């Protein structure tokens, strides 16, 4: 095999791997809060307005009390929610102030609890304010 053939094969392989890598780095699909139930197990971005919140009675070791943020529909008619934690210093009130009543997008893996889809946003960098 000539050097030119080796270079050509290396180039083709590199281009194929680059295409594969860029496909894997594609942004998660955006889905509506109502459609999140159809994406359990998938990593997606869900956007909407936080219309209701609930602070858990019980804390999670090292994180404090989780806060549930209901998007587009309140808890009684919930279609989707995400869970986040306040800072250690500010507690649940800090995270409530950050997102309550605001339009947000949250990215993560969709799970279900009691038949309701949610995203655990333990890392708050996965939550963005939606302008």
C-alpha positions in Angstrom: 0.0 0.0 0.0 1.4 3.4 -0.9 1.7 6.3 1.5 -0.9 8.1 -0.5 -3.4 5.3 0.0 -2.6 5.2 3.7 -3.2 9.0 3.9 -6.5 8.7 2.0 -7.7 5.8 4.2 -6.8 7.8 7.3 -8.6 10.8 6.0 -11.7 8.9 5.2 -11.7 7.2 8.6 -11.2 10.6 10.3 -14.0 12.2 8.4 -16.3 9.3 9.2 -15.5 9.5 12.9 -15.9 13.3 12.9 -19.4 12.8 11.4 -20.2 10.2 14.0 -19.0 12.5 16.8 -21.0 15.5 15.6 -24.1 13.3 15.3 -23.6 12.2 18.9 -23.2 15.8 20.1 -26.4 17.0 18.4 -28.6 19.0 20.7 -31.4 17.0 22.4 -34.8 17.3 20.7 -37.2 19.9 22.0 -40.5 18.5 23.1 -43.6 20.1 24.6 -44.5 19.4 28.2 -47.5 17.4 27.1 -45.4 15.3 24.7 -42.7 14.5 27.4 -44.7 11.3 28.3 -43.8 9.9 24.9 -40.1 10.4 25.5 -39.5 8.4 28.7 -35.9 7.3 28.8 -34.8 9.9 26.2 -32.7 13.0 26.8 -34.8 16.0 25.6 -35.4 19.7 26.2 -38.8 20.7 27.6 -39.8 24.3 27.6 -42.7 26.1 29.3 -43.8 28.3 32.1 -43.5 27.3 35.8 -47.0 27.7 37.0 -46.9 25.8 40.3 -44.2 24.6 42.8 -44.0 22.2 45.7 -41.3 21.8 48.3 -40.8 18.2 49.4 -41.2 17.5 53.1 -38.1 15.4 53.1 -34.6 16.3 52.3 -32.0 14.4 50.2 -28.7 13.8 51.9 -26.2 16.5 51.1 -28.7 18.4 48.8 -31.5 19.5 51.0 -35.2 19.5 50.1 -36.0 19.0 46.4 -38.4 21.4 44.8 -40.9 20.3 42.1 -41.6 22.8 39.4 -44.8 22.1 37.4 -44.7 23.4 33.8 -47.7 24.7 32.0 -50.2 23.0 34.3 -50.5 23.1 38.1 -50.0 20.1 40.3 -53.6 19.0 40.3 -53.6 18.8 36.4 -49.9 18.2 36.0 -48.5 17.1 32.6 -44.8 17.6 33.3 -42.5 18.7 36.1 -38.8 19.0 36.9 -37.0 18.6 40.2 -34.2 21.0 41.3 -32.4 21.8 44.6 -31.6 25.1 46.2 -28.1 26.1 47.1 -26.9 25.0 50.5 -26.9 28.6 51.7 -30.3 29.6 50.2 -32.2 26.4 50.6 -35.4 25.8 48.7 -36.3 29.5 48.8 -33.3 30.3 46.6 -34.3 27.8 43.8 -38.0 29.0 44.1 -36.9 32.5 43.5 -34.8 31.5 40.5 -37.6 29.7 38.5 -41.1 30.3 40.0 -43.4 32.0 37.5 -40.7 32.1 34.8 -40.4 30.5 31.4 -37.7 27.9 31.4 -36.2 25.1 29.3 -34.9 22.0 31.1 -32.7 19.4 29.5 -32.3 15.9 30.8 -33.5 12.3 30.7 -37.3 11.9 31.1 -38.4 9.6 33.9 -41.8 8.9 35.4 -43.2 8.8 38.9 -46.8 7.8 39.5 -47.3 7.9 35.7 -46.1 11.5 35.4 -43.1 12.5 33.3 -40.3 14.6 34.9 -36.7 15.5 34.6 -34.3 15.4 37.6 -32.3 18.6 37.2 -29.8 17.9 40.0 -27.3 20.0 38.0 -29.0 23.3 37.6 -26.9 24.1 34.5 -29.5 22.0 32.7 -32.1 24.7 33.4 -32.1 27.8 31.2 -34.4 30.8 31.4 -36.4 31.0 28.1 -36.7 34.5 26.8 
